[in-house]
Every structure is written in C-alpha cells, then in structure tokens.
Amino acid sequence: MTGFLIYLAVALGVAVSIVLPLIRPLLPKPPAAKAAIATDMWAFAKPYLITGIFSLVVALILVAFLGETIDTWQKAFLAGYTADATLQKITT
C-alpha cells in the first residue's frame, strides 16, 4: 500500500472514532430527550470536531512513526481508531 492510502485508512479510523459518539444520541429515545438533543447538538458535537482535527494530525504522526509496519488498510484503520479513541479518553 502507498503511504497516502495508509494515511487515508488511518484517517478513516479517526473519523469512525469521532462519528460514533456523535450518532449515539440519535438512537431511539423518549420524546422529551429528542427535543433536548436537537437544541444541544452543536454544543455536543463541537468538542469532538475539534478533537477530530487534532487527531488527523496525530494520524499523520502515527503513519510517519509506524512507517512500514502498517502494510494493510486494516492495520491502518485500527491504528487510527485506537489512537483517536485513546486521545478522546485522555482529553475529555
């Protein structure tokens, strides 16, 4: 795999790590909870989006650090997801 494709796979792992917490509130809830979620969605999503931008830089560093050890998209995806999930747990 080329370095660019590996970076894209790492970035996809990062994106999944960011999107999962964002869509969790969209799971079925009682009617009163739905109204509260709609008004607070930006406030809820903003920290994840900022973390996501930072995490894409981390993905670039991860690809540079791991280099040739990431040779499949699966390894790259898991490296990105794991790095971002860990970063989110540390920062939030």
C-alpha beads as a LAMMPS data file, in Angstrom:
LAMMPS data file: protein, C-alpha beads

92 atoms
91 bonds

1 atom types
1 bond types

-500.0 500.0 xlo xhi
-500.0 500.0 ylo yhi
-500.0 500.0 zlo zhi

Masses

1 110.0

Atoms # bond

1 1 1 0.000 0.000 0.000
2 1 1 1.132 3.515 -0.658
3 1 1 1.736 5.950 2.167
4 1 1 -1.228 8.065 1.083
5 1 1 -3.640 5.101 1.163
6 1 1 -2.344 4.121 4.589
7 1 1 -2.920 7.697 5.803
8 1 1 -6.472 7.603 4.408
9 1 1 -7.144 4.342 6.264
10 1 1 -5.768 5.838 9.498
11 1 1 -7.899 8.950 8.928
12 1 1 -10.951 6.735 8.359
13 1 1 -10.301 5.064 11.712
14 1 1 -10.081 8.503 13.292
15 1 1 -13.326 9.561 11.608
16 1 1 -15.179 6.481 12.848
17 1 1 -13.912 7.147 16.351
18 1 1 -15.310 10.689 16.109
19 1 1 -18.623 9.822 14.449
20 1 1 -19.628 7.029 16.825
21 1 1 -20.098 9.326 19.851
22 1 1 -21.917 11.832 17.623
23 1 1 -24.511 9.350 16.394
24 1 1 -25.040 7.695 19.776
25 1 1 -27.577 10.381 20.817
26 1 1 -29.536 9.671 17.618
27 1 1 -30.507 6.211 18.845
28 1 1 -34.210 5.958 19.800
29 1 1 -35.075 7.837 22.981
30 1 1 -38.222 9.060 24.742
31 1 1 -39.809 12.169 23.084
32 1 1 -38.618 14.658 25.743
33 1 1 -34.999 13.614 25.284
34 1 1 -35.223 14.097 21.484
35 1 1 -36.083 17.799 21.820
36 1 1 -33.153 18.416 24.159
37 1 1 -30.718 16.651 21.823
38 1 1 -31.770 18.713 18.785
39 1 1 -31.059 22.028 20.512
40 1 1 -27.753 20.955 22.011
41 1 1 -26.305 19.074 19.014
42 1 1 -23.723 21.751 18.079
43 1 1 -22.602 22.153 21.682
44 1 1 -22.322 18.386 21.909
45 1 1 -20.523 17.925 18.567
46 1 1 -18.050 20.844 18.749
47 1 1 -15.512 19.232 21.126
48 1 1 -15.490 16.057 19.017
49 1 1 -14.904 18.017 15.812
50 1 1 -12.022 19.967 17.344
51 1 1 -10.562 16.732 18.673
52 1 1 -11.033 15.222 15.217
53 1 1 -8.981 17.923 13.528
54 1 1 -6.235 17.450 16.089
55 1 1 -6.495 13.688 15.648
56 1 1 -5.891 13.920 11.903
57 1 1 -2.546 15.495 12.710
58 1 1 -1.948 12.653 15.149
59 1 1 -2.799 10.220 12.325
60 1 1 -0.107 11.793 10.175
61 1 1 2.403 11.450 13.006
62 1 1 1.281 7.850 13.556
63 1 1 1.849 6.975 9.898
64 1 1 5.250 8.648 9.982
65 1 1 6.212 6.832 13.188
66 1 1 4.967 3.365 12.271
67 1 1 6.072 3.611 8.650
68 1 1 6.464 0.217 7.014
69 1 1 4.884 -1.709 9.904
70 1 1 1.456 -0.609 8.645
71 1 1 1.097 -2.631 5.464
72 1 1 -2.657 -3.224 5.240
73 1 1 -5.653 -0.934 5.421
74 1 1 -6.977 -2.960 8.368
75 1 1 -3.887 -2.245 10.462
76 1 1 -4.026 1.424 9.475
77 1 1 -7.731 1.685 10.322
78 1 1 -7.258 0.070 13.725
79 1 1 -4.221 2.230 14.467
80 1 1 -6.225 5.368 13.688
81 1 1 -9.278 4.281 15.637
82 1 1 -7.245 3.213 18.654
83 1 1 -5.095 6.343 18.695
84 1 1 -8.104 8.656 18.469
85 1 1 -10.216 6.748 20.986
86 1 1 -7.316 6.865 23.434
87 1 1 -6.800 10.572 22.794
88 1 1 -10.507 11.261 23.400
89 1 1 -10.434 9.360 26.688
90 1 1 -7.408 11.343 27.851
91 1 1 -8.710 14.771 26.816
92 1 1 -12.396 14.516 27.746

Bonds

1 1 1 2
2 1 2 3
3 1 3 4
4 1 4 5
5 1 5 6
6 1 6 7
7 1 7 8
8 1 8 9
9 1 9 10
10 1 10 11
11 1 11 12
12 1 12 13
13 1 13 14
14 1 14 15
15 1 15 16
16 1 16 17
17 1 17 18
18 1 18 19
19 1 19 20
20 1 20 21
21 1 21 22
22 1 22 23
23 1 23 24
24 1 24 25
25 1 25 26
26 1 26 27
27 1 27 28
28 1 28 29
29 1 29 30
30 1 30 31
31 1 31 32
32 1 32 33
33 1 33 34
34 1 34 35
35 1 35 36
36 1 36 37
37 1 37 38
38 1 38 39
39 1 39 40
40 1 40 41
41 1 41 42
42 1 42 43
43 1 43 44
44 1 44 45
45 1 45 46
46 1 46 47
47 1 47 48
48 1 48 49
49 1 49 50
50 1 50 51
51 1 51 52
52 1 52 53
53 1 53 54
54 1 54 55
55 1 55 56
56 1 56 57
57 1 57 58
58 1 58 59
59 1 59 60
60 1 60 61
61 1 61 62
62 1 62 63
63 1 63 64
64 1 64 65
65 1 65 66
66 1 66 67
67 1 67 68
68 1 68 69
69 1 69 70
70 1 70 71
71 1 71 72
72 1 72 73
73 1 73 74
74 1 74 75
75 1 75 76
76 1 76 77
77 1 77 78
78 1 78 79
79 1 79 80
80 1 80 81
81 1 81 82
82 1 82 83
83 1 83 84
84 1 84 85
85 1 85 86
86 1 86 87
87 1 87 88
88 1 88 89
89 1 89 90
90 1 90 91
91 1 91 92
